[in-house]
Amino acid sequence: MAVLETGDLTIPTQILDPWLKNVSDGAVVPQLSGATPMKFGAGEAFIFDIGEAEYVGEGSQKGPSTITSRTQSVNPYKFHKTVRWTEEVQWADEDHQLAVVQEILNLIQPALSRALDFGVLHGIDPNTGTRPGAMAEALTDTANVVSAGEGVELIDAADQLVLATGNVPRDIALAPGFAGEFATLRDRDGRRLFPDLNLGANISTFENHRAATSRTVSDLGIQKGESGVSAFIGDFSAIRWGVQKSIGLEVIRYGDPDGQGDLKRNNQIAFRAEVVYGWGIGDLDAFAKIATAADESGE
């Protein structure tokens, strides 16, 4: 029986910091909702509402102020990405080590970034397209669903559902195909009707919303296919997320770490990066989704 031996590469700060800052590449949640510093493990955040101030007339007594609170649970979720390289990579001398680390992280980072979206938006394992029992809540579970209409009618209807709950629909996450329908519209003079809508990775503006576009909005993974969701609209500040465990890069030289055969026999080494995200959704009513009728039934 082969003995599994591993070694760790210390990822330099000048590489790790940009990696964490670029976690939004290809993902909408970190673009529309800022990260919160977190410690490892499950936790709870308290959300308070103290109502409005009271007017006090001259010589009048002050009345009591009311305060209500609710808790927002935050749970840890671990993701990994393992890539195999030929053994020649192992022979790189110290002068090339940083370049090797950077190249490996460039391959792994986008997948781990999208994993955050797949978890928060759909509650699924992106590798299988199925829902782990630990992911009990996701944006797709919102009861606010728009499944009929065309064009901006869909956006308006979703806005109204969110507004009816007392929340403000300031943000929108768009599937590329849905965003493309608006990005290509032009008036009679050939001018774009929505010139501020950006189909790239950066935040843009669309129908008075902060907008972000990614295939993670609709794509539930290769095995499951399309979710039917075209967009999520709501207040993304209701999502609390962060990186609970710093990314580490593990060098694996022996054994079969991913079920693809013995490394030594195949003259390979494996590199594995892991990240532990923590996230929680404060209020599902703060969101609405635009989806097909099939998606409403969970098909």
N, C-alpha and C positions, 0 to 999 in steps of 0.2 A: 504494500500500500504506500503510495507516494506521500511524502510529507509536504504539506503546503507551507511554503515559506514566503513571506512577504517583506517588502521594504517600503518605506514611506519617503516620498520626495517632499521637502519643505518648499511650498510654493512662495516665492518671494512676494513681498508686499506690492511691489510695482506691477505684478501680474495679477494678484488676487483682488486688489481694490477695484481696478477697472472691470474685472470679471463680475464682481458683485454689482457694480453700477450698471453693467450692461445686461443684467438679468431680465430686463424688459424686452430684449431683442426677440421678436416673434411672439410676444405675450402681451395681453391687454391689461390684465389685473395690475401688474406693477407700474404700468403707465398711468392708469387712472386712479390708483390708490397707493399712497406713499407707504413705504415700509416702516415698521415699528420695531425698535430694538427689543429682542426677546431673549429670555433664558430658556434652556432646554426643558421640555416637559409640558404637560397639560397645565393650563392656568385659566384664570377668569379675569376679565376686565369689568369694572363697574361703570355704568353709564347713568348719569344723574340728570334729572330735569327739575329745576326749582321754580318753574312757572314764570310769571311776570311780576314786575314790581308793583307796589301798592302806593297810590296817592294818599298823602296824609295832609289833611287840612290844618290850618293854624289852630293850635290848642286841642287837636283831636288825638285820640289814642291810636297806636299802631296795632294792626291785627296780625295774626299768625301767618307765617309763610309756609306753603306746602312744599314738600320735596318727595319725589318719587325716584326709584332706582330700579335698574334691571342689570342682570349680568350677561356678559358675552363670553361664551366659552371659547378658548383657543386650544387646539390640540396639535401635537407634532405629527408630521407625515414625512417619511424618509423615501428618497428616490435615489437610484444609482444609474450610472451608465458605464458599461465596461466595453473597451475596445481592445482588439488584438493587433499587435504589430509584429513584423518579422524580427528575428533576434538581432538583426544588424543594428536596430535602434539602441539596443542595450550597450553597444560598443561605442556609442558617441562619447567623445571625451568631454572633460569639464567645460571646455570652451564653448561647446555646443549645447550644454545641458539646458540653459534657459530657453533656447530656441525650440528644443524638443518639447519642453513643458508647455510653452506657449502654443505650439501647434496642436498638442493633445487637447488642451483646454479649449481651443477654438473649435475642435470637433465636438466636444462633449457639452459645452456651455449652452448652445441653443436648445438641445433636448431637455436639459434640466430646467431651463427657463420656461419652456412650454409646459412642463409637468405641473407648474404652479397653476397655470390656466386650466388645464384639464381637471385638476382637483377642485379648484374653487368654482369654476363654471359648471362642470358636469359631474363632479364627484367620482371620477373614474381613474383607473390605472391606464395610462396612455399606451402601455405596451400591449395590453390585451383588449382594451375597449370595454372592460367590465367594471362593475362598481364594487370595491372592497367594502366589507361591513363596517370598517372604521370610519368611512366617509359618509356620515349619516345625513349631511346637509350640503346642498350646493345651490347655486343660483337658479339652475334649471328647475328646482323644486318650487319656485314661486307660483302662487295661485294666479298671478296677474299675467294672463296670456292673451296675445293678439294673434289671431289666425286668419283673419279675413280683411281684405282691403288691398289697395295698390299705392305704391309710391309713398309720398309723405303722409298719406292717410294712415298708414301703419305706424309711423313715428308719432303722429298726433294722438292716435288711440292709446298707444303705450304710455305716452306722457300723462294722459288723463287718468289712467289706472293708477299710476304712481302718485299723482297729485291728490287723488281721492283718499289716499291713506295718510295724507299729511306730510308726505316727503316731497323733495324737489328732484326732478329727473334731470340732473345737470350733466350726466355722462352717458355715453353710448359706446358699446363695443360692437363692432360690425364684422360679419363674415365678408371675405373679399368679394365674393360674387354679388352680395347684396350691396356693398359699398360701390362696386363697379357700375351698378345700374344707375346710380345717381351721379357718379363722377364723369360719366360719358354723356350726360344730358346737355344739350346746347340749345340756345335760342335761335331765332331766325338769322341772326347775324353771325352765328357760329361761336358765340361766347358761351363759356361753361356756366350752367345755372348754379353750380355749387363749387366755385373756384377754390374755396378754402378747405375742401375735403381732400385729405392726403391719403393715398392708398399705401404709402410706405409705413415705416416703423414709428415715425414721429407723431406726437399728438397734433391733431388739427381741430378745426371747428366745422360742425355740421348741424344745421337747423338749431342753432343756439345751444348746442351740446359740445362738451369736450369729447372728441372722437378718437378712437384707436381701432385699428383693423388688424385682424389675424385669423388664420384658418382654424385656430383653436376654438373660435366661437361656434363653429358648426361641425367640425371634424372630430368625431369621437374615437379616432384610431382606425387602423387598417382593417382590423377584424370586424368591427361593428359598423363602420361606414359613417354616413352623414347623420347627424342628429336631427336635422330639420330646423334647427335654430338659425335664424338670420341675424338676430341682434339681441343684446341685453341692454336695457335702458334703466337708469336709476341713479342713485347716489352712491358711488363707489367708495365714499369715505366710510360707509357702514361696514366695509371689509377691513378687518385688522389682520395683517400678515407680516411676517418677518422671517429672516434666516436664523434659526435657532442654533445651528451647528455649522461652524465654518467648513468650507469645502476642503477636503483633503484628497490628495492624489496618491493612490496606492499602486506600487509596482509589484506585480505578481509574476514570479518566475517559474513556479512549479505547480503541478496539479491541474485540475480542470475547473476553473472558477465560474464558468458560465455554460457548462454542458456542451462545449464545442470540441472536446477532445483534449488530450494531454498536451500541455504547452511544450515540454521538452521534446516530445516525439515529433511535434510539428514545427520545431525550431521557431517558436514564437514566445513573446512575453505579452502580458496583459496590463492595461492601465485602467484603474477603476476610480471614478470620482463619485462621491456621495454628498448629498445635501439634505439637511433636515429643515423643512419649512414648518412654520406654525401658522395656522390661520383660523379665523372664525368669522361668521357672518352675523352682524348685529341685528339685522331686521330684513327678513326676506320680503316684507311688504314694500321695502324701499326699492324694489326692482320689478321690472316687467320684462317678458321675453316675447319676441316676435318669432312665431314658429308655425309650422304646418299643422294641419289637423292630426296627421299621423304621429307627430311628436307629442301632442297633448296626451295621447293614449299610451305613450311610452314605447311605441313600436319603432 
